[in-house]
Amino acid sequence: MNLFGLDRAQLRAAFEAMGEKPFRADQVMQWIYRRGQDRFDAMSNLSKDLRTRLARQFEIRTPELVTEQVSVDGTRKWVLRLDGGNAIETVYIPEAGRATLCISSQVGCAMDCSFCSTAQQGFNRNLTTAEIIAQVWFAARTLGGDFQNERVISNIVFMGMGEPLANYNAVLPAIRILLDDFGFGLSKRRVTVSTSGLVPFMDRLRQDVDTALAVSLHAPDDALRNELVPINRKYPLAELIDACRRYTAGKDRKTHIVYEYVMLDGINDRPEQARKLAKLLAGMPAKVNLIPFNPFPATRYRRSTPEAIQAFAQILRDRHILTTTRKTRGDDIDAACGQLVGRVQSRQRNRLGGVPVVSL
Ligand code: SAH
């Protein structure tokens, strides 16, 4: 069993089952996540006997690096091989004052959003908790191995390949490890789950753990959102917005949801759509993040003009909605939002032009 897959409660239970004291599990977590150690024999505050038994029963294993690409802007993209032909992508985005790691939660994605290249490859499988956490551990080690230095990785976003809330059972323990003081020790505002709007799991997330939420909105009305984000047919805007209200209710006043809105030329970027969006979010603890569309082969969409993005943002700001425009990063290495494809096992799905049909 890979230790990256167990949160503190699970690791303590595993230690108790071995006849060990639970605090030994805390010590092991500190070795792995605070000190970056992956060898049991180096865990010097454990007895020799325990180290031997741990090595027999567990492993601490990261996926194999297939390629590393570095963008002219400093963004790095790693392709990591899981089993067989499956590979995922993890992206590191350094900025002034912070450094964000964008991690994947699935191989491919079943949400089928029409403007996202990950959707084009279809869904292959969920990642395990270990495969999610190993991306962070691998990145920290590759970036210099200082696991406690917030300048190396300050923020984690579940914005890589996949829909994190569609893999809830693996994602929840991963979030716990990211937030745990004996794990990566990140603060709750620095771990963001991004969802296309799986309403029932937004409610579960709110109950199970305290973490930041981003919602991929992309359209101000159901007709257009049905087209861009097909899960909207199952959970339409009114239900989604209600779930967003529930998510922030009762949390402290600083808590808001970030609404992501990809800017597609002539599709969702008109002034009347900005006004509709402002109405939809009026009075809610909301920030809007406009994402200039990142193209990929065979897409029918184009990026909005800078003027259209600017005008759209201004309409929102005039209506007191905090609005930012996401800077495009790493597009020269296909590492920008919506450009991650990894590699999927099924040859059929990999076939050129063989876009799979995925039912929800
Ligand atoms: N499935 C989750 C996580 C993906 S996050 C979600 O939908 O939120 C990646 C973000 O990039 C999402 O907001 C997604 O809608 C956006 N995105 C997808 N394709 C894009 C593209 N081609 N250009 C810009 N942003 C895109």
Residues whose N, C-alpha, C, O or C-beta is under 5 A from the ligand:
A	BS01	SAH	F115 C116 S117 F158 M159 G160 G162 E163 P164 S194 T195 S196 S216 E260 V262 I291 P292 F293 N294 C337 G338
